[in-house]
């Protein structure tokens, strides 16, 4: 699928924001007053900025309120409701904490709603039958582990951050292995789609359209296998392996923590680009792109 910048910004920023929100909600950080206000504002700002970035991918951003109507059947609608609930609960928790009052039950509720939002986001992709690479329990695992790892780095929650960085590397490798295996064994072709494979190799006589359209722009994107391998190594190294190695080898202070966070965010952006770019939508078969 087309790796639109708005989708990458949305998934990366909301992951960081709701991940930090979860860690702050369970009380891993101590301090009141301006310290609490700054970290809570950062969590809300990242989450809100990511949600605003997602509007850039809507054909009519003014109609975003329609996303709230189909919560019974749509994971997008559930994500919208969970995000609003999480941010509202966390805002109340943050206000009380800034004033020196830690409302633990409200904090845990905020953390649960934040993770529920990340899970709902992941299920938008994991429930898509048309993208076999995404339709796996590993997709929610990727989103949740990435959010928790980024939030732990922002909250200086070590050694939990180290364990989560290792888990982030493991779950991405597992998703690539499973996804590549599915792509080799179960890739749709014109022969399998039409059932005419017994007559030999098939090809379309004419393309369905003479020019590009919405489907070819949004659902069909081809990334070279060699480039994908390089980007996988670079993204995984920056997002997980380099921060993990530095955290284990050196004493973590504010300067090193900033380096770890910068490396992690850069790697997550690359991994999210690959997440969309490597997703083979079956409509590509119709247009002769698979």
C-alpha positions as CSV (number, residue, x, y, z in Angstrom):
1,X,0.0,0.0,0.0
2,X,1.1,3.6,-0.5
3,X,3.1,4.7,2.5
4,X,1.5,8.1,2.9
5,X,3.4,10.5,5.2
6,X,0.2,11.3,7.1
7,X,-0.3,7.6,8.0
8,X,3.3,7.3,9.1
9,X,3.2,10.4,11.2
10,X,-0.2,9.3,12.7
11,X,1.0,5.8,13.7
12,X,4.4,6.9,15.0
13,X,3.2,9.9,17.0
14,X,0.2,8.3,18.5
15,X,2.2,5.3,19.5
16,X,4.7,7.5,21.4
17,X,2.0,9.6,22.9
18,X,-0.3,6.8,24.1
19,X,2.7,4.7,25.1
20,X,4.0,7.6,27.3
21,X,0.4,8.1,28.6
22,X,0.3,4.4,29.7
23,X,3.6,4.6,31.6
24,X,2.7,7.9,33.3
25,X,-0.8,6.5,34.2
26,X,0.7,3.5,36.1
27,X,2.9,5.8,38.1
28,X,6.5,5.1,36.9
29,X,7.5,8.7,37.1
30,X,7.7,10.7,40.4
31,X,7.5,14.4,40.8
32,X,4.8,17.0,40.9
33,X,4.2,20.5,39.6
34,X,6.0,21.6,36.4
35,X,7.7,18.2,35.9
36,X,4.3,16.4,35.9
37,X,2.8,19.1,33.7
38,X,5.5,18.9,31.1
39,X,5.4,15.2,30.7
40,X,1.7,15.0,30.7
41,X,1.5,17.8,28.1
42,X,4.1,15.9,26.0
43,X,2.0,12.8,26.1
44,X,-1.2,14.6,25.1
45,X,0.6,16.7,22.5
46,X,2.1,13.6,20.8
47,X,-1.2,11.7,20.8
48,X,-3.2,14.7,19.7
49,X,-0.6,15.6,17.0
50,X,-0.8,12.1,15.6
51,X,-4.6,12.2,15.5
52,X,-4.5,15.5,13.7
53,X,-2.0,14.1,11.2
54,X,-4.4,11.3,10.3
55,X,-6.9,13.9,9.0
56,X,-4.4,14.5,6.2
57,X,-5.3,11.1,4.8
58,X,-9.0,11.7,4.6
59,X,-10.6,12.8,1.3
60,X,-12.9,15.2,3.2
61,X,-11.2,16.0,6.6
62,X,-14.3,18.0,7.6
63,X,-16.3,14.7,7.7
64,X,-14.1,13.2,10.4
65,X,-17.0,13.1,12.8
66,X,-18.6,10.3,10.8
67,X,-15.8,8.1,12.1
68,X,-17.6,8.0,15.4
69,X,-20.9,6.5,14.1
70,X,-20.0,2.9,13.3
71,X,-18.4,1.7,16.6
72,X,-20.3,-1.6,16.5
73,X,-18.6,-2.8,13.3
74,X,-15.6,-0.5,12.6
75,X,-12.2,-0.6,14.3
76,X,-11.6,2.9,13.0
77,X,-14.7,4.1,14.9
78,X,-13.6,2.2,18.1
79,X,-10.2,3.8,17.8
80,X,-11.7,7.3,17.7
81,X,-13.9,6.7,20.8
82,X,-11.0,5.0,22.7
83,X,-8.7,7.9,21.8
84,X,-11.1,10.5,23.0
85,X,-11.8,8.6,26.2
86,X,-8.1,8.0,26.9
87,X,-7.2,11.7,26.4
88,X,-10.1,12.9,28.5
89,X,-9.3,10.6,31.4
90,X,-5.6,11.3,31.2
91,X,-6.3,15.1,31.1
92,X,-8.1,14.8,34.4
93,X,-5.4,12.6,35.9
94,X,-2.7,15.1,34.7
95,X,-4.6,18.1,36.2
96,X,-4.8,16.4,39.6
97,X,-1.2,15.2,39.4
98,X,0.0,18.7,38.6
99,X,-1.7,19.9,41.7
100,X,0.0,17.2,43.8
101,X,-2.8,14.6,43.9
102,X,-2.1,11.2,42.3
103,X,-5.4,9.5,41.6
104,X,-4.1,6.0,41.0
105,X,-7.4,4.5,39.8
106,X,-7.8,7.2,37.2
107,X,-4.2,6.8,36.1
108,X,-4.7,3.1,35.6
109,X,-7.9,3.7,33.7
110,X,-6.0,6.2,31.5
111,X,-3.3,3.7,30.8
112,X,-5.8,1.0,29.9
113,X,-7.6,3.3,27.5
114,X,-4.4,4.4,25.9
115,X,-3.3,0.8,25.2
116,X,-6.9,0.1,24.0
117,X,-6.5,2.9,21.5
118,X,-3.2,1.5,20.2
119,X,-4.8,-1.9,19.9
120,X,-7.8,-0.5,18.0
121,X,-5.4,1.2,15.6
122,X,-3.6,-2.0,15.0
123,X,-6.8,-3.9,14.4
124,X,-7.7,-1.5,11.5
125,X,-4.9,-3.3,9.6
126,X,-5.0,-6.7,11.2
127,X,-8.6,-7.4,10.2
128,X,-8.0,-6.7,6.5
129,X,-8.4,-9.9,4.6
130,X,-7.2,-8.2,1.4
131,X,-3.7,-7.7,2.9
132,X,-2.4,-11.1,4.0
133,X,0.8,-9.7,5.5
134,X,-1.2,-7.7,8.0
135,X,-3.8,-10.3,8.9
136,X,-1.9,-11.8,11.8
137,X,-1.8,-11.5,15.7
138,X,1.7,-10.1,15.1
139,X,0.3,-6.8,13.8
140,X,-1.3,-5.8,17.2
141,X,1.9,-7.1,18.9
142,X,4.0,-4.8,16.7
143,X,1.9,-1.7,17.5
144,X,1.6,-2.4,21.3
145,X,5.3,-3.3,21.8
146,X,6.4,-0.3,19.8
147,X,4.2,2.1,21.7
148,X,5.3,0.7,25.1
149,X,9.0,0.8,24.1
150,X,8.8,4.4,22.9
151,X,6.8,5.4,26.0
152,X,9.3,3.8,28.3
153,X,12.2,5.6,26.7
154,X,10.3,8.9,27.0
155,X,9.5,8.2,30.7
156,X,13.0,6.9,31.5
157,X,11.4,3.6,32.5
158,X,14.5,1.4,32.5
159,X,15.1,-1.6,32.5
160,X,11.6,-2.1,31.2
161,X,12.6,-0.1,28.1
162,X,15.5,-2.5,27.5
163,X,13.2,-5.6,27.6
164,X,10.7,-3.9,25.3
165,X,13.4,-3.0,22.8
166,X,14.4,-6.6,22.6
167,X,10.8,-7.6,22.2
168,X,10.3,-5.0,19.5
169,X,13.2,-6.6,17.5
170,X,11.9,-10.1,18.0
171,X,8.3,-9.3,17.0
172,X,9.3,-7.5,13.8
173,X,11.6,-10.4,12.8
174,X,8.8,-12.8,13.4
175,X,6.3,-10.7,11.4
176,X,8.8,-10.5,8.5
177,X,9.4,-14.3,8.5
178,X,5.7,-15.1,8.6
179,X,4.8,-12.4,6.1
180,X,7.4,-13.4,3.6
181,X,6.4,-17.1,3.9
182,X,2.8,-16.1,3.2
183,X,3.8,-14.0,0.3
184,X,5.7,-16.9,-1.3
185,X,3.1,-19.6,-0.6
186,X,-0.2,-17.8,-0.9
187,X,0.3,-14.8,-3.2
188,X,-2.7,-14.2,-5.3
189,X,-2.2,-14.3,-9.1
190,X,-4.4,-14.0,-12.1
191,X,-4.3,-17.8,-12.4
192,X,-5.5,-18.3,-8.8
193,X,-8.0,-15.5,-9.0
194,X,-9.7,-16.8,-12.1
195,X,-9.1,-20.6,-11.6
196,X,-7.6,-20.8,-15.1
197,X,-4.1,-21.8,-14.0
198,X,-4.4,-25.2,-15.6
199,X,-4.2,-23.5,-19.0
200,X,-0.8,-22.1,-18.3
201,X,0.5,-18.7,-17.4
202,X,-2.0,-15.9,-17.6
203,X,-1.7,-12.2,-18.3
204,X,-4.2,-9.4,-18.8
205,X,-5.0,-8.7,-22.4
206,X,-5.4,-5.0,-21.6
207,X,-5.0,-2.9,-18.4
208,X,-8.3,-2.1,-16.6
209,X,-7.5,1.6,-16.9
210,X,-5.3,3.7,-19.1
211,X,-4.3,6.0,-16.3
212,X,-3.9,6.0,-12.5
213,X,-6.8,6.1,-10.2
214,X,-7.5,6.0,-6.4
215,X,-6.9,2.3,-6.1
216,X,-3.6,2.3,-7.9
217,X,-2.5,5.3,-5.9
218,X,-3.5,4.1,-2.5
219,X,-3.5,0.3,-2.6
220,X,-0.7,-0.6,-5.0
221,X,2.9,0.2,-4.1
222,X,5.9,-1.9,-5.1
223,X,9.2,-1.8,-3.1
224,X,12.2,-3.7,-4.4
225,X,13.2,-6.8,-2.4
226,X,16.8,-5.6,-2.1
227,X,15.8,-2.2,-0.9
228,X,13.3,-3.7,1.6
229,X,16.1,-5.8,3.1
230,X,18.3,-2.8,3.6
231,X,15.5,-0.8,5.1
232,X,14.6,-3.6,7.4
233,X,18.1,-3.8,8.8
234,X,18.4,0.0,9.1
235,X,15.0,0.4,10.7
236,X,15.5,-2.4,13.2
237,X,19.0,-1.3,14.0
238,X,17.9,2.3,14.8
239,X,14.6,1.5,16.5
240,X,15.8,-1.4,18.7
241,X,19.3,-2.8,18.4
242,X,21.3,0.4,18.7
243,X,19.3,1.8,21.6
244,X,19.4,-1.5,23.4
245,X,23.1,-1.9,22.9
246,X,23.9,1.6,24.2
247,X,21.6,1.2,27.1
248,X,23.2,-2.0,28.2
249,X,26.8,-0.8,27.6
250,X,26.6,2.7,29.1
251,X,25.1,4.4,32.1
252,X,21.8,6.0,31.0
253,X,21.7,9.8,31.7
254,X,19.7,12.6,30.2
255,X,22.1,13.0,27.2
256,X,22.3,9.3,26.4
257,X,18.5,9.0,26.9
258,X,17.9,11.7,24.2
259,X,20.2,9.8,21.8
260,X,18.4,6.6,22.4
261,X,15.0,8.2,21.9
262,X,16.2,10.0,18.7
263,X,17.5,6.7,17.3
264,X,14.4,4.9,18.2
265,X,12.0,7.4,16.6
266,X,14.1,7.4,13.4
267,X,13.9,3.6,13.3
268,X,10.2,3.5,14.0
269,X,9.6,5.9,11.1
270,X,11.5,3.6,8.7
271,X,9.7,0.5,10.0
272,X,6.3,2.1,9.7
273,X,7.1,3.1,6.1
274,X,8.0,-0.5,5.4
275,X,4.8,-1.6,7.2
276,X,2.7,0.1,4.6
277,X,5.1,-0.2,1.6
278,X,5.4,-4.0,1.9
279,X,1.7,-4.6,2.3
280,X,0.6,-6.4,-0.8
281,X,-3.1,-5.6,-1.4
282,X,-4.8,-8.1,-3.6
283,X,-6.2,-5.4,-5.9
284,X,-2.7,-5.2,-7.3
285,X,-3.4,-8.5,-9.1
286,X,-6.3,-6.8,-11.0
287,X,-4.1,-4.1,-12.2
288,X,-1.2,-6.4,-13.1
289,X,1.1,-5.1,-10.4
290,X,1.6,-8.4,-8.5
